Every structure is written in C-alpha cells, then in structure tokens.
Amino acid sequence: MAVLGPTATGKSALGIRLARTYDGEIVNCDSTAVYRRFDIGTDKVPADEQGGIAHHLVDVVEPTAVYSAAQFARDAAARIREISARGRLPLLVGGTGFYFRALIEGLFDGPGRDDAVRTRLHGRAVRHGVEHLHRILHRVDPRSAGRIMPRDENRLIRALEVWMLTGKPLSAHFGETRPPLPEYDVCVIGLRLPSEDIATRVARRVEQQWARGVVQEVRDNLTSGVPREANPFRGLVYRQILEMLDGVRDDAETRALIVRENKQYARRQLTWFRKEPRVVWLTGAGERDETFAAARALIESYGACR
C-alpha cells in the first residue's frame, strides 16, 4: 500500500495510523529523508512521534552520498519483501513521485554518472537558469521533458546526461525496463487539499521549523564539513537558508520565500501524481478522522484501489 501526495497534506500521520491498524511498517518515499543529519528541514517524523512503527529508508546515507532513484527502487523493493516475509504490511509513504515511479515501473540500467558532463550542465543551469536545461531536454526528448519539472535540476541533468552518453533519449530506454516488484499489486491512496489549506499548513510548518532550530541545523552541518554542493543543501528550506546566511535576504524574507516555494512545489507534486493511474484520491488532511475512515474503506474494499 502507498500513501502519496503533495507536501503538508498529512501523509506521515495517515501512514502511521494505518500502520498501527493493519500491523504495518513504513517505507520512506521521500528523496530528502534518506540523508543523515538533515532532520528539521526535511520534516522527518521524530522517534517519539512514530508510535512505535518501524520506519525504513530514513537516514540511510551520508549527506555527501549520491543516492539515485534507481538505488531507492532496489532498496525499497528489498525492504518491502522483507516486511512481507515477516507477515506485516509494507506502507510506502512520501511525496517524491520519481521514486515511486522507479519502484513501481522500474528504471533502465543506464550509464554511470559522468562528472564532466554533469559539471558542464550544472554550469549552464547557473548561467542561464535551470529552465534552460528543460528547454534543451524538450528539444531532444519531449516525453521526458513532459515528465520532469522545469526546475528539477538533478533529474534534468540525468536525462540530458543519458542522451549525451548514449545518443538515445531517456524515454526510449524506459521501454526496456522491468518493474522491481512485479509480484505486488499496489493500493495507492493520494491525499490532496485546497490550495488555501496547503498555504496555511506550509506557513505553520515553516514557523515550527524555525522554532525547532532549522537555521542552527544548517550551521551545524556546514561546521561539520558538509559541502554546500551536497544534495540536501539543494532542497527546499536548506537552499534558502544558505542564501540567508550569505546575506541574500533577511530572516522574514527567507521564511516568506520558503512558504511561496513550498506552495509551488505542492502544485508540481500534484501535477505529477495526477498522471499516476493507480492513485485513488482523498480530499482531506491525513491526521483527520474522516480521512482515516475513508482510507480504511478503500483498503477494505481493495478493488477500488486496483
């Protein structure tokens, strides 16, 4: 089973409650939660709020590591089979659509990363904006451009890297893939909320992140030697705080910017997940009783999730 959807919809709360009800364990499906020592800005569920439910694929790599969607698919498939073998229910919970697709549909076994190519492409993104890479990709691989968000630099670079190294569009390789979990039929619940509710919840979450010390978390990671180029620092919250520490904007402006960009990110996530034919949508925050009741009804009449 999977609980997916945009940021700030209460996926973790619903996932934990369902796991308690159905003797389950949670498998993280968020690309930022895999990194150690980046906790507050990634909204990891603290141990004392997990309700005794096992959480897998959280804090599994160092911030300097390269952790790809293909690696996630391999790791998640292994954990899901292990959970099932113990007679428990695996629940995939998160908001990274590309990770979900890699696990359910598979990714091709493409060429390894080429640092020279990536450096060149990153340089173009710096000079001309990330959307410049999206325009290039649209010319050489329109199908992939339609699946990758215009500001998703990492995945844009990977798609262009594959094209440059193989002479073949990334989308053409997908026809050669095999899903990592062919024996599973996944019931997928999607959470969504009106945009005004997302805005209110995101603003409240940013205030909570500040109160919990997210700015100090950034300072501590820098002091410990995590380079600014590390993947977690490229994500929402952390990228803007780095700019604040560099004097680009003040505290209040930084908080407001994070709220705006989270709202935009939520819209992009919703657009992505709407393309997933397996998703059965529930409108309501994940922590609400009525959302939990609707999710249980879907699970117990499993045909609705096929």
C-alpha positions in Angstrom: 0.0 0.0 0.0 1.2 3.6 -0.6 0.2 7.0 0.8 1.3 9.7 -1.6 0.6 13.3 -2.4 1.8 16.9 -2.1 3.7 18.4 0.8 1.9 19.3 4.0 -1.1 17.1 3.4 -0.5 14.8 6.4 0.8 11.7 4.7 3.0 10.7 7.6 0.2 11.0 10.1 -2.1 8.8 8.0 0.7 6.3 7.3 1.4 5.8 10.9 -2.2 5.4 11.8 -2.8 2.9 9.0 0.4 1.0 10.0 -0.9 0.7 13.6 -4.3 -0.5 12.3 -3.0 -3.1 9.8 0.2 -4.3 11.6 2.4 -2.4 9.1 5.8 -0.8 8.7 6.6 2.3 6.8 9.0 2.6 3.9 10.0 6.2 3.2 9.4 7.6 -0.3 10.9 11.0 0.2 14.2 11.8 -1.5 15.4 14.1 1.2 14.7 11.9 4.2 17.4 9.4 3.2 20.1 11.8 4.3 21.5 11.7 7.8 21.7 14.9 9.9 19.2 16.8 7.8 16.1 16.4 10.0 14.2 19.5 10.7 14.1 21.0 7.2 13.1 17.6 5.8 10.3 17.1 8.3 11.3 13.7 9.4 8.9 12.3 12.0 10.7 12.3 15.4 11.1 8.9 17.0 8.8 9.8 19.9 6.0 10.6 17.3 6.3 7.4 15.3 4.0 5.5 17.5 6.4 2.5 17.7 6.1 2.0 14.0 9.2 0.9 12.2 10.4 3.4 9.5 12.7 2.2 6.7 15.0 4.1 4.3 15.3 7.1 6.6 18.9 8.3 7.5 20.5 5.6 5.3 23.2 7.7 3.6 25.6 10.5 4.4 24.8 14.0 3.0 27.7 13.8 0.6 26.5 10.5 -0.9 24.8 10.1 -4.3 21.5 8.3 -3.8 19.6 7.8 -7.0 16.1 6.8 -7.8 17.4 3.5 -9.1 19.1 2.8 -5.8 16.0 3.7 -3.9 14.0 1.3 -6.1 16.4 -1.5 -5.3 16.5 -0.7 -1.6 12.7 -0.2 -1.2 11.9 -3.4 -3.1 14.2 -5.4 -0.8 12.7 -3.8 2.4 9.1 -4.4 1.1 9.8 -8.1 0.5 11.5 -8.4 4.0 8.4 -6.7 5.7 6.0 -9.0 3.8 8.1 -12.1 4.7 7.6 -11.2 8.3 3.8 -11.2 7.8 3.5 -7.4 8.1 2.1 -4.8 5.7 4.5 -2.6 3.9 3.3 1.0 3.6 5.2 3.3 1.2 4.8 6.9 2.4 6.1 10.1 0.8 5.9 12.7 -1.8 8.7 12.0 -4.3 6.9 11.0 -7.4 10.0 9.9 -9.3 11.0 7.5 -6.5 7.5 6.0 -6.6 7.6 5.6 -10.4 11.1 4.0 -10.2 9.8 1.4 -7.7 6.6 0.6 -9.5 7.6 0.9 -13.1 11.4 0.5 -12.9 14.3 2.4 -14.3 16.6 1.3 -17.1 20.2 0.2 -16.3 21.8 3.2 -17.9 25.3 4.6 -18.0 27.0 5.6 -14.8 27.3 9.3 -13.9 29.8 11.3 -15.8 31.1 14.1 -13.6 32.5 16.1 -16.5 29.1 16.1 -18.3 27.3 17.0 -15.1 29.6 19.8 -14.3 29.1 21.3 -17.7 25.3 21.0 -17.5 25.2 22.5 -14.0 27.3 25.4 -15.3 24.7 26.1 -17.9 22.0 26.0 -15.3 23.9 28.5 -13.2 24.5 30.8 -16.1 21.1 30.6 -17.8 18.7 29.2 -15.2 17.5 25.6 -14.6 14.6 26.2 -17.1 17.3 26.4 -19.8 18.1 22.7 -19.3 14.4 21.9 -19.5 14.2 23.7 -22.9 17.1 21.7 -24.2 15.6 18.5 -23.0 12.3 19.4 -24.6 14.1 19.6 -28.0 15.9 16.3 -27.7 13.5 14.2 -25.5 10.0 15.8 -25.3 8.5 12.8 -23.5 11.0 13.1 -20.6 10.6 16.9 -20.6 6.9 16.3 -20.1 7.5 14.1 -17.0 10.3 16.2 -15.3 9.5 19.5 -13.7 11.2 22.6 -15.2 13.2 23.3 -12.1 14.2 19.8 -11.1 17.9 20.2 -11.9 19.1 16.8 -10.8 16.7 14.9 -13.0 17.1 17.2 -15.9 20.8 16.7 -15.7 20.4 13.0 -15.6 18.1 12.9 -18.6 20.4 15.1 -20.6 23.4 13.0 -19.4 21.8 9.8 -20.7 21.1 11.4 -24.0 24.6 12.7 -24.4 26.3 9.5 -23.4 24.1 7.0 -25.2 22.7 9.1 -28.1 19.3 7.8 -27.2 16.6 9.7 -25.3 15.9 8.6 -21.7 12.2 8.0 -22.6 13.3 5.5 -25.3 15.2 3.5 -22.6 12.1 3.2 -20.4 10.5 0.6 -22.8 13.3 -1.7 -21.9 12.7 -1.6 -18.1 11.2 -4.2 -15.7 9.4 -3.2 -12.5 11.3 -4.1 -9.3 8.1 -5.5 -7.7 6.2 -7.4 -10.4 4.5 -9.7 -7.9 2.9 -6.8 -6.0 -0.4 -5.1 -6.8 -0.2 -1.8 -5.0 -3.1 0.0 -3.5 -2.3 3.8 -3.8 -4.0 6.5 -1.7 -3.4 10.1 -2.7 -4.0 13.0 -0.3 -4.9 16.4 -1.6 -6.1 19.7 0.0 -7.4 23.0 -1.4 -4.5 25.4 -2.2 -5.5 27.8 0.6 -5.2 24.9 3.2 -1.8 24.0 1.8 -0.7 27.6 2.2 -1.8 27.8 5.8 -0.2 24.5 6.7 3.0 25.3 5.0 3.3 28.7 6.8 2.7 27.0 10.1 5.3 24.3 9.4 7.9 26.9 8.5 7.4 28.6 11.8 7.7 25.3 13.6 11.0 24.5 11.7 12.4 27.9 12.8 11.3 27.2 16.4 13.0 23.7 16.3 16.3 25.3 15.1 16.5 24.6 11.4 18.9 27.5 10.9 21.2 26.1 13.5 20.9 22.7 11.8 22.3 24.3 8.7 25.1 25.9 10.6 26.0 22.7 12.3 26.1 20.8 9.0 28.4 23.4 7.5 30.7 23.4 10.5 30.9 19.5 10.4 32.2 19.8 6.9 29.2 19.1 4.7 29.9 21.0 1.5 27.4 23.5 0.1 27.1 21.4 -3.0 25.8 18.4 -1.2 22.4 17.2 -2.4 20.4 18.0 0.8 21.5 21.6 0.6 19.9 21.9 -2.8 16.5 21.2 -1.4 13.7 23.4 -0.2 14.3 25.2 3.1 18.1 24.4 3.1 18.8 26.3 -0.1 17.0 29.4 1.0 18.6 29.3 4.5 22.1 29.1 2.9 21.3 32.2 0.9 20.1 34.0 4.1 23.3 33.1 5.8 25.1 34.6 2.8 23.2 37.9 3.2 21.0 37.5 0.2 17.8 38.2 2.2 16.8 38.6 5.8 15.0 36.2 8.1 11.5 37.3 7.4 12.0 37.4 3.7 13.5 33.9 3.8 10.6 32.4 5.7 8.2 34.1 3.2 10.2 32.7 0.3 10.2 29.2 1.7 6.4 29.3 2.1 5.9 30.5 -1.5 8.3 27.9 -3.0 6.6 25.1 -0.9 3.3 26.1 -2.3 4.7 26.0 -5.8 6.3 22.6 -5.1 3.0 21.3 -3.8 1.4 22.2 -7.1 4.1 20.4 -9.1 3.8 17.3 -6.9 0.0 17.3 -7.5 0.5 17.6 -11.2 3.0 14.7 -11.2 0.8 12.4 -9.1 -2.3 13.1 -11.2 -0.5 11.3 -14.0 -0.4 8.1 -12.0 -3.3 6.0 -12.9 -3.2 3.9 -9.7 -3.9 6.7 -7.3 -7.3 6.9 -5.6 -7.7 10.5 -4.3 -8.9 11.5 -0.9 -9.5 15.2 -0.1 -8.6 15.9 3.5 -5.7 16.1 5.8 -4.1 12.8 6.8 -4.5 13.4 10.5 -8.3 13.8 10.4 -10.6 11.0 11.5 -12.7 11.2 8.4 -9.7 10.9 6.1 -8.6 7.8 8.1 -12.1 6.3 7.8 -12.1 6.9 4.0 -8.7 5.3 3.7 -9.8 2.2 5.6 -12.9 1.9 3.4 -10.7 1.9 0.3 -8.3 -0.7 1.8 -11.1 -3.0 2.9 -12.8 -2.9 -0.5 -9.5 -3.3 -2.2 -11.0 -3.4 -5.7 -11.3 0.4 -5.5 -7.5 0.7 -5.4 -6.7 -1.5 -8.4 
